[in-house]
Amino acid sequence: MGRYLSATAISASGLTAERMRMEVAANNIANAYTTRTPEGGPYRRQQVVFASSLNEALGSPHDGHSLGGVQIVGIQPDTTELPV
């Protein structure tokens, strides 16, 4: 595989990212009627934050081709204002 990710590794990173998105969505659905968290506040849906792994190892595009994949940066709560 060397210095560059193979097409299989790129696809695998995308599948891993989408699996995490599905797990977070399932958690949000399971908590849809949760009125209070253990900390006492209202439940806020979670969102997965993705970033491109595009050429990060190279520092710049190689011959104009996009090499890389997807990485999960984190999971964060939705910060939109709650209805009153």
N, CA, C and O atoms as a Tinker XYZ file with bonds, in Angstrom:
   336  protein
     1  N      0.841000   -1.175000    0.000000    73     2
     2  CA     0.000000    0.000000    0.000000    64     1     3
     3  C      0.883000    1.234000    0.000000    63     2     4     5
     4  O      0.515000    2.256000   -0.578000    81     3
     5  N      2.026000    1.156000    0.631000    73     3     6
     6  CA     2.981000    2.236000    0.553000    64     5     7
     7  C      2.473000    3.533000    1.143000    63     6     8     9
     8  O      1.770000    3.563000    2.152000    81     7
     9  N      2.857000    4.592000    0.476000    73     7    10
    10  CA     2.550000    5.934000    0.960000    64     9    11
    11  C      1.117000    6.353000    0.688000    63    10    12    13
    12  O      0.617000    7.271000    1.338000    81    11
    13  N      0.456000    5.720000   -0.235000    73    11    14
    14  CA    -0.885000    6.125000   -0.658000    64    13    15
    15  C     -1.920000    5.099000   -0.209000    63    14    16    17
    16  O     -1.659000    3.897000   -0.179000    81    15
    17  N     -3.086000    5.599000    0.135000    73    15    18
    18  CA    -4.172000    4.687000    0.500000    64    17    19
    19  C     -4.727000    4.038000   -0.753000    63    18    20    21
    20  O     -4.900000    4.692000   -1.781000    81    19
    21  N     -5.000000    2.768000   -0.660000    73    19    22
    22  CA    -5.601000    2.070000   -1.790000    64    21    23
    23  C     -7.085000    2.403000   -1.868000    63    22    24    25
    24  O     -7.655000    2.949000   -0.923000    81    23
    25  N     -7.692000    2.081000   -2.969000    73    23    26
    26  CA    -9.131000    2.316000   -3.144000    64    25    27
    27  C     -9.932000    1.570000   -2.087000    63    26    28    29
    28  O    -10.972000    2.056000   -1.642000    81    27
    29  N     -9.466000    0.413000   -1.686000    73    27    30
    30  CA   -10.158000   -0.360000   -0.652000    64    29    31
    31  C    -10.104000    0.354000    0.694000    63    30    32    33
    32  O    -11.100000    0.382000    1.417000    81    31
    33  N     -8.969000    0.926000    1.035000    73    31    34
    34  CA    -8.834000    1.642000    2.303000    64    33    35
    35  C     -9.693000    2.900000    2.316000    63    34    36    37
    36  O    -10.262000    3.250000    3.350000    81    35
    37  N     -9.793000    3.580000    1.184000    73    35    38
    38  CA   -10.632000    4.775000    1.088000    64    37    39
    39  C    -12.093000    4.387000    1.284000    63    38    40    41
    40  O    -12.820000    5.045000    2.028000    81    39
    41  N    -12.520000    3.316000    0.616000    73    39    42
    42  CA   -13.897000    2.837000    0.766000    64    41    43
    43  C    -14.175000    2.412000    2.202000    63    42    44    45
    44  O    -15.246000    2.694000    2.740000    81    43
    45  N    -13.223000    1.741000    2.816000    73    43    46
    46  CA   -13.392000    1.289000    4.199000    64    45    47
    47  C    -13.541000    2.467000    5.149000    63    46    48    49
    48  O    -14.332000    2.403000    6.090000    81    47
    49  N    -12.796000    3.538000    4.918000    73    47    50
    50  CA   -12.923000    4.705000    5.795000    64    49    51
    51  C    -14.307000    5.330000    5.662000    63    50    52    53
    52  O    -14.877000    5.786000    6.653000    81    51
    53  N    -14.850000    5.356000    4.457000    73    51    54
    54  CA   -16.202000    5.876000    4.244000    64    53    55
    55  C    -17.252000    5.008000    4.909000    63    54    56    57
    56  O    -18.199000    5.520000    5.506000    81    55
    57  N    -17.088000    3.696000    4.808000    73    55    58
    58  CA   -18.040000    2.776000    5.442000    64    57    59
    59  C    -17.987000    2.882000    6.967000    63    58    60    61
    60  O    -19.023000    2.834000    7.630000    81    59
    61  N    -16.801000    3.023000    7.513000    73    59    62
    62  CA   -16.654000    3.186000    8.957000    64    61    63
    63  C    -17.326000    4.470000    9.424000    63    62    64    65
    64  O    -17.999000    4.485000   10.454000    81    63
    65  N    -17.143000    5.540000    8.669000    73    63    66
    66  CA   -17.762000    6.824000    9.014000    64    65    67
    67  C    -19.283000    6.727000    8.956000    63    66    68    69
    68  O    -19.968000    7.239000    9.841000    81    67
    69  N    -19.811000    6.084000    7.935000    73    67    70
    70  CA   -21.267000    5.950000    7.812000    64    69    71
    71  C    -21.841000    5.033000    8.882000    63    70    72    73
    72  O    -22.966000    5.241000    9.338000    81    71
    73  N    -21.079000    4.018000    9.288000    73    71    74
    74  CA   -21.525000    3.148000   10.379000    64    73    75
    75  C    -21.657000    3.961000   11.662000    63    74    76    77
    76  O    -22.618000    3.789000   12.412000    81    75
    77  N    -20.702000    4.839000   11.914000    73    75    78
    78  CA   -20.773000    5.690000   13.104000    64    77    79
    79  C    -21.968000    6.635000   13.025000    63    78    80    81
    80  O    -22.640000    6.869000   14.030000    81    79
    81  N    -22.236000    7.179000   11.841000    73    79    82
    82  CA   -23.392000    8.066000   11.679000    64    81    83
    83  C    -24.684000    7.304000   11.979000    63    82    84    85
    84  O    -25.592000    7.850000   12.606000    81    83
    85  N    -24.772000    6.042000   11.535000    73    83    86
    86  CA   -25.965000    5.236000   11.803000    64    85    87
    87  C    -26.109000    4.940000   13.296000    63    86    88    89
    88  O    -27.222000    4.968000   13.821000    81    87
    89  N    -25.008000    4.659000   13.983000    73    87    90
    90  CA   -25.056000    4.397000   15.421000    64    89    91
    91  C    -25.518000    5.635000   16.185000    63    90    92    93
    92  O    -26.305000    5.529000   17.126000    81    91
    93  N    -25.035000    6.800000   15.784000    73    91    94
    94  CA   -25.445000    8.039000   16.444000    64    93    95
    95  C    -26.916000    8.327000   16.153000    63    94    96    97
    96  O    -27.644000    8.766000   17.044000    81    95
    97  N    -27.361000    8.088000   14.927000    73    95    98
    98  CA   -28.776000    8.285000   14.587000    64    97    99
    99  C    -29.657000    7.348000   15.411000    63    98   100   101
   100  O    -30.712000    7.760000   15.892000    81    99
   101  N    -29.239000    6.101000   15.579000    73    99   102
   102  CA   -30.004000    5.149000   16.394000    64   101   103
   103  C    -30.070000    5.617000   17.845000    63   102   104   105
   104  O    -31.110000    5.489000   18.491000    81   103
   105  N    -28.978000    6.152000   18.354000    73   103   106
   106  CA   -28.960000    6.687000   19.714000    64   105   107
   107  C    -29.906000    7.881000   19.840000    63   106   108   109
   108  O    -30.605000    8.019000   20.843000    81   107
   109  N    -29.927000    8.735000   18.828000    73   107   110
   110  CA   -30.836000    9.884000   18.841000    64   109   111
   111  C    -32.296000    9.436000   18.833000    63   110   112   113
   112  O    -33.127000   10.011000   19.535000    81   111
   113  N    -32.604000    8.419000   18.045000    73   111   114
   114  CA   -33.974000    7.895000   17.995000    64   113   115
   115  C    -34.349000    7.271000   19.338000    63   114   116   117
   116  O    -35.458000    7.472000   19.833000    81   115
   117  N    -33.424000    6.518000   19.922000    73   115   118
   118  CA   -33.697000    5.879000   21.209000    64   117   119
   119  C    -33.959000    6.910000   22.306000    63   118   120   121
   120  O    -34.689000    6.632000   23.258000    81   119
   121  N    -33.375000    8.083000   22.177000    73   119   122
   122  CA   -33.534000    9.128000   23.191000    64   121   123
   123  C    -34.511000   10.220000   22.779000    63   122   124   125
   124  O    -34.522000   11.294000   23.381000    81   123
   125  N    -35.325000    9.968000   21.771000    73   123   126
   126  CA   -36.240000   10.990000   21.251000    64   125   127
   127  C    -37.191000   11.518000   22.317000    63   126   128   129
   128  O    -37.555000   12.693000   22.284000    81   127
   129  N    -37.596000   10.681000   23.251000    73   127   130
   130  CA   -38.537000   11.113000   24.286000    64   129   131
   131  C    -37.870000   11.298000   25.646000    63   130   132   133
   132  O    -38.548000   11.374000   26.670000    81   131
   133  N    -36.555000   11.369000   25.653000    73   131   134
   134  CA   -35.834000   11.624000   26.895000    64   133   135
   135  C    -35.981000   13.099000   27.244000    63   134   136   137
   136  O    -35.631000   13.968000   26.446000    81   135
   137  N    -36.488000   13.372000   28.411000    73   135   138
   138  CA   -36.732000   14.766000   28.795000    64   137   139
   139  C    -35.603000   15.367000   29.612000    63   138   140   141
   140  O    -35.506000   16.587000   29.742000    81   139
   141  N    -34.751000   14.513000   30.161000    73   139   142
   142  CA   -33.716000   15.040000   31.036000    64   141   143
   143  C    -32.503000   14.114000   31.013000    63   142   144   145
   144  O    -32.637000   12.892000   31.073000    81   143
   145  N    -31.339000   14.706000   30.925000    73   143   146
   146  CA   -30.092000   13.948000   30.955000    64   145   147
   147  C    -29.673000   13.731000   32.407000    63   146   148   149
   148  O    -30.250000   14.350000   33.301000    81   147
   149  N    -28.692000   12.875000   32.669000    73   147   150
   150  CA   -28.214000   12.696000   34.047000    64   149   151
   151  C    -27.719000   14.006000   34.675000    63   150   152   153
   152  O    -27.747000   14.165000   35.895000    81   151
   153  N    -27.267000   14.940000   33.831000    73   151   154
   154  CA   -26.800000   16.233000   34.334000    64   153   155
   155  C    -27.963000   17.177000   34.646000    63   154   156   157
   156  O    -27.753000   18.233000   35.242000    81   155
   157  N    -29.183000   16.813000   34.253000    73   155   158
   158  CA   -30.353000   17.613000   34.546000    64   157   159
   159  C    -30.863000   18.453000   33.391000    63   158   160   161
   160  O    -31.964000   18.997000   33.469000    81   159
   161  N    -30.098000   18.570000   32.333000    73   159   162
   162  CA   -30.522000   19.369000   31.187000    64   161   163
   163  C    -31.320000   18.549000   30.196000    63   162   164   165
   164  O    -31.446000   17.335000   30.353000    81   163
   165  N    -31.859000   19.199000   29.175000    73   163   166
   166  CA   -32.618000   18.474000   28.151000    64   165   167
   167  C    -31.680000   17.664000   27.248000    63   166   168   169
   168  O    -30.523000   18.032000   27.048000    81   167
   169  N    -32.197000   16.566000   26.712000    73   167   170
   170  CA   -31.398000   15.777000   25.774000    64   169   171
   171  C    -31.230000   16.564000   24.482000    63   170   172   173
   172  O    -32.185000   17.150000   23.974000    81   171
   173  N    -30.036000   16.572000   23.967000    73   171   174
   174  CA   -29.758000   17.201000   22.674000    64   173   175
   175  C    -29.231000   16.128000   21.740000    63   174   176   177
   176  O    -28.363000   15.332000   22.097000    81   175
   177  N    -29.780000   16.130000   20.537000    73   175   178
   178  CA   -29.328000   15.124000   19.580000    64   177   179
   179  C    -27.841000   15.304000   19.314000    63   178   180   181
   180  O    -27.300000   16.406000   19.418000    81   179
   181  N    -27.204000   14.214000   18.976000    73   179   182
   182  CA   -25.773000   14.208000   18.697000    64   181   183
   183  C    -25.548000   14.231000   17.189000    63   182   184   185
   184  O    -26.363000   13.715000   16.424000    81   183
   185  N    -24.456000   14.823000   16.775000    73   183   186
   186  CA   -24.087000   14.881000   15.369000    64   185   187
   187  C    -22.646000   14.423000   15.215000    63   186   188   189
   188  O    -21.787000   14.750000   16.034000    81   187
   189  N    -22.392000   13.667000   14.160000    73   187   190
   190  CA   -21.036000   13.224000   13.857000    64   189   191
   191  C    -20.375000   14.284000   12.993000    63   190   192   193
   192  O    -20.979000   14.799000   12.052000    81   191
   193  N    -19.139000   14.602000   13.318000    73   191   194
   194  CA   -18.376000   15.581000   12.547000    64   193   195
   195  C    -17.321000   14.819000   11.755000    63   194   196   197
   196  O    -16.492000   14.103000   12.317000    81   195
   197  N    -17.373000   14.988000   10.440000    73   195   198
   198  CA   -16.432000   14.318000    9.547000    64   197   199
   199  C    -15.411000   15.312000    9.008000    63   198   200   201
   200  O    -15.657000   16.517000    8.969000    81   199
   201  N    -14.280000   14.793000    8.601000    73   199   202
   202  CA   -13.277000   15.589000    7.898000    64   201   203
   203  C    -12.680000   14.720000    6.805000    63   202   204   205
   204  O    -12.648000   13.494000    6.907000    81   203
   205  N    -12.222000   15.363000    5.790000    73   203   206
   206  CA   -11.589000   14.653000    4.693000    64   205   207
   207  C    -10.147000   14.341000    5.053000    63   206   208   209
   208  O     -9.439000   15.192000    5.591000    81   207
   209  N     -9.717000   13.138000    4.760000    73   207   210
   210  CA    -8.319000   12.760000    4.944000    64   209   211
   211  C     -7.538000   13.039000    3.673000    63   210   212   213
   212  O     -6.417000   12.565000    3.489000    81   211
   213  N     -8.140000   13.796000    2.828000    73   211   214
   214  CA    -7.645000   14.106000    1.502000    64   213   215
   215  C     -6.226000   14.651000    1.526000    63   214   216   217
   216  O     -6.000000   15.779000    1.964000    81   215
   217  N     -5.314000   13.894000    1.081000    73   215   218
   218  CA    -3.925000   14.320000    0.894000    64   217   219
   219  C     -3.233000   14.807000    2.155000    63   218   220   221
   220  O     -2.177000   15.433000    2.059000    81   219
   221  N     -3.786000   14.544000    3.340000    73   219   222
   222  CA    -3.143000   15.035000    4.553000    64   221   223
   223  C     -1.747000   14.449000    4.729000    63   222   224   225
   224  O     -0.831000   15.137000    5.180000    81   223
   225  N     -1.590000   13.203000    4.381000    73   223   226
   226  CA    -0.282000   12.583000    4.525000    64   225   227
   227  C      0.720000   13.160000    3.532000    63   226   228   229
   228  O      1.923000   13.176000    3.790000    81   227
   229  N      0.218000   13.630000    2.401000    73   227   230
   230  CA     1.100000   14.154000    1.368000    64   229   231
   231  C      1.393000   15.635000    1.538000    63   230   232   233
   232  O      2.446000   16.111000    1.115000    81   231
   233  N      0.475000   16.365000    2.150000    73   231   234
   234  CA     0.636000   17.795000    2.299000    64   233   235
   235  C      0.098000   18.580000    1.123000    63   234   236   237
   236  O     -0.177000   19.772000    1.254000    81   235
   237  N     -0.058000   17.936000   -0.030000    73   235   238
   238  CA    -0.608000   18.602000   -1.213000    64   237   239
   239  C     -1.104000   17.541000   -2.178000    63   238   240   241
   240  O     -0.714000   16.378000   -2.074000    81   239
   241  N     -1.964000   17.929000   -3.123000    73   239   242
   242  CA    -2.444000   16.954000   -4.110000    64   241   243
   243  C     -1.293000   16.350000   -4.902000    63   242   244   245
   244  O     -0.326000   17.032000   -5.242000    81   243
   245  N     -1.412000   15.094000   -5.180000    73   243   246
   246  CA    -0.410000   14.377000   -5.959000    64   245   247
   247  C     -0.920000   14.223000   -7.379000    63   246   248   249
   248  O     -1.890000   13.505000   -7.620000    81   247
   249  N     -0.284000   14.880000   -8.299000    73   247   250
   250  CA    -0.655000   14.811000   -9.719000    64   249   251
   251  C     -2.119000   15.169000   -9.941000    63   250   252   253
   252  O     -2.743000   14.652000  -10.867000    81   251
   253  N     -2.678000   16.043000   -9.109000    73   251   254
   254  CA    -4.060000   16.469000   -9.285000    64   253   255
   255  C     -5.094000   15.459000   -8.843000    63   254   256   257
   256  O     -6.289000   15.697000   -9.014000    81   255
   257  N     -4.672000   14.328000   -8.277000    73   255   258
   258  CA    -5.608000   13.297000   -7.835000    64   257   259
   259  C     -5.894000   13.448000   -6.349000    63   258   260   261
   260  O     -5.016000   13.819000   -5.569000    81   259
   261  N     -7.113000   13.161000   -5.974000    73   259   262
   262  CA    -7.506000   13.200000   -4.572000    64   261   263
   263  C     -7.262000   11.837000   -3.952000    63   262   264   265
   264  O     -7.886000   10.850000   -4.342000    81   263
   265  N     -6.365000   11.782000   -2.994000    73   263   266
   266  CA    -6.064000   10.537000   -2.299000    64   265   267
   267  C     -6.432000   10.713000   -0.840000    63   266   268   269
   268  O     -6.160000   11.766000   -0.263000    81   267
   269  N     -7.023000    9.741000   -0.248000    73   267   270
   270  CA    -7.373000    9.834000    1.165000    64   269   271
   271  C     -8.639000    9.095000    1.478000    63   270   272   273
   272  O     -8.882000    8.009000    0.951000    81   271
   273  N     -9.438000    9.669000    2.321000    73   271   274
   274  CA   -10.674000    9.039000    2.742000    64   273   275
   275  C    -11.421000    9.965000    3.671000    63   274   276   277
   276  O    -11.357000   11.186000    3.530000    81   275
   277  N    -12.131000    9.382000    4.625000    73   275   278
   278  CA   -12.925000   10.152000    5.579000    64   277   279
   279  C    -12.459000    9.786000    6.975000    63   278   280   281
   280  O    -12.168000    8.624000    7.260000    81   279
   281  N    -12.391000   10.779000    7.838000    73   279   282
   282  CA   -12.100000   10.494000    9.240000    64   281   283
   283  C    -13.172000   11.130000   10.108000    63   282   284   285
   284  O    -13.760000   12.149000    9.745000    81   283
   285  N    -13.416000   10.522000   11.249000    73   283   286
   286  CA   -14.392000   11.047000   12.199000    64   285   287
   287  C    -13.637000   11.966000   13.148000    63   286   288   289
   288  O    -12.727000   11.533000   13.855000    81   287
   289  N    -14.022000   13.236000   13.156000    73   287   290
   290  CA   -13.368000   14.216000   14.011000    64   289   291
   291  C    -13.930000   14.143000   15.422000    63   290   292   293
   292  O    -13.197000   14.293000   16.400000    81   291
   293  N    -15.230000   13.914000   15.522000    73   291   294
   294  CA   -15.842000   13.831000   16.839000    64   293   295
   295  C    -17.352000   13.740000   16.758000    63   294   296   297
   296  O    -17.941000   13.739000   15.677000    81   295
   297  N    -17.956000   13.665000   17.919000    73   295   298
   298  CA   -19.413000   13.662000   18.043000    64   297   299
   299  C    -19.751000   14.820000   18.965000    63   298   300   301
   300  O    -19.224000   14.924000   20.073000    81   299
   301  N    -20.637000   15.692000   18.493000    73   299   302
   302  CA   -20.981000   16.862000   19.299000    64   301   303
   303  C    -22.485000   17.036000   19.381000    63   302   304   305
   304  O    -23.217000   16.589000   18.497000    81   303
   305  N    -22.947000   17.685000   20.441000    73   303   306
   306  CA   -24.392000   17.914000   20.571000    64   305   307
   307  C    -24.861000   19.006000   19.618000    63   306   308   309
   308  O    -24.104000   19.910000   19.264000    81   307
   309  N    -26.107000   18.905000   19.215000    73   307   310
   310  CA   -26.728000   19.934000   18.387000    64   309   311
   311  C    -26.883000   21.187000   19.244000    63   310   312   313
   312  O    -27.396000   21.115000   20.361000    81   311
   313  N    -26.446000   22.323000   18.732000    73   311   314
   314  CA   -26.479000   23.553000   19.525000    64   313   315
   315  C    -27.588000   24.515000   19.108000    63   314   316   317
   316  O    -27.614000   25.661000   19.557000    81   315
   317  N    -28.505000   24.058000   18.250000    73   315   318
   318  CA   -29.598000   24.942000   17.859000    64   317   319
   319  C    -30.484000   25.234000   19.066000    63   318   320   321
   320  O    -30.566000   24.439000   20.002000    81   319
   321  N    -31.139000   26.380000   19.025000    73   319   322
   322  CA   -31.981000   26.799000   20.140000    64   321   323
   323  C    -33.158000   25.841000   20.310000    63   322   324   325
   324  O    -33.792000   25.437000   19.335000    81   323
   325  N    -33.432000   25.493000   21.545000    73   323   326
   326  CA   -34.538000   24.584000   21.839000    64   325   327
   327  C    -35.863000   25.336000   21.788000    63   326   328   329
   328  O    -35.910000   26.518000   22.128000    81   327
   329  N    -36.949000   24.667000   21.364000    73   327   330
   330  CA   -38.255000   25.330000   21.345000    64   329   331
   331  C    -38.740000   25.620000   22.766000    63   330   332   333
   332  O    -38.416000   24.903000   23.713000    81   331
   333  N    -39.501000   26.660000   22.881000    73   331   334
   334  CA   -40.012000   27.056000   24.205000    64   333   335
   335  C    -41.400000   26.513000   24.408000    63   334   336
   336  O    -42.003000   26.736000   25.458000    81   335
